[in-house]
Amino acid sequence: STINYESLSRQRQSLERIGQLFTDTGHKGAINELHVSVEAMKRGAKVFRNLASTGDTDIVLEKDGNLLRVDVKHMKYDPRYDTYISNNNHAPPPNIVYVYVHPITWDVRWRNTKNRKPDVPEFWEDFWD
């Protein structure tokens, strides 16, 4: 059978997958870090970025005298559940928190624990709400 562009455009797509997707995956991490930085500043936090591409910490947030070391993660599509999920199941290194960015909605959230509850650091409970 032959597949042409017209038949591809008629295929049904999951509504959650429709939207602007990253085409240059080399910049995905930097884009997510900038997005989290802007969202944190909108919420009144000071943001300090790691300018190197190495290390456990992407950004440091400061709000009301509380410092938080953050490793920004990109959620990945999982066809088994037809949704986006956190792409790692291991806990972050000590004194680091994971923050996830949804690639379609750009929602920012804390890492979920194994029992699916947000792993929210003290003093930061309502930050991303």
N, C-alpha and C positions, 0 to 999 in steps of 0.2 A: 504494500500500500504506500501511497505517496502522501507526505505531509507538506502542506504549503503554508504560507503566512496567513492566509485567510482562515484556514481551519484552526490554526493556533490561536487566532484572535477570538474564536468562538468558544474556546474551552472555558468551562466554569472554573472560577477561581474562588478560593475562600475569601470572604469579605475581610477577614483579619489580615490577609496577606496582600491585599490590594493597597497600593500607596507607593510612595517613593522609597526605594530600597537602595542600600549602599551598593555602588558599582565599583568603587575603589576601596577594597578591603584594607589596604595599607594605611588608610587614614581613619578607619573606624574607631580605634581607641582614642585618638586625639579628638575626634569630633564628639565622642561621648563625654570625654573629660571636660571639654569646653562647655558642653550643654549642662552637665552637672554643676560646673562652676557658676554659670549664669543663673541657673535655678537657685543655687545656694545664696548668691548675692541678692536675688530678688526677695529672699526670705530673711535678709538682714545679716547674713554671715560674711565674715571676711574670708577670702579664699587665697591660699598660697599654693601655687602649682609646682610640681616637680618638672623642671625643664629637661631633664635627662629621660631617656627611654628605658631606664633601668630602675630597679628598686621595687619594694613592696607598696610604696605609697605614691599615688598619683596626685592627690591634692590633700591639703590640710585645711580643715574648716575651723573657724573660731567664732563663737557666738556666746555672749554673756560670760566671757572669761573661760569658757569650756573649749578645749582643743580636741579635734577628732581627726585621726589619720584615716584616709579613705582610699580604697582601691576600687576604681570604677570598672564595672563589668557590663558586657553587652549580652542581652538575652538572645537565645537562639531558638529558631523554629524547630519544633519536634513534631514530625508528621504522625507519630503514634497517637498524640493527643490533639492534633490540629490546633496547636497554640504555641506561644512562646514561653520558654522556661529558662530558669537560671541554668547556666552552662557548667556549673561545677557543684559538687555535693560536699566538698571538704570545707572545714572551717577555715577562716582566714588566719594568718599568722597572729601571734599575740599583739594586742594594742592596735590592730588594724580592723576596719569594718569594710564589708563589701556593700557597694551601692550598685544597683542594676538599672539599666536604661532599656526600655522597650523600643525596638527599632522602628515601629510603625507609629505608635501613639506618642512616643518620647516621654512617657511617664517615667518618673524616677522613684525607686523604692529601695527599702532595706532588703538585705538577704533574708530569706526564709529559712528557719531551722528545719530539721528533719520532720518535725510534727506540723510543718507548714505555718508556723507562727513567725511573725517578723522578728528578726534579731536586732532589736533597737537598743542603741546605747543609752545609758542614763543621761538625762538632760536634753535628749534629742527626740523624745517620743512623738511629738506632733510636727516635726520639722517638714517632712515631705507631704503632709496632708493638705 
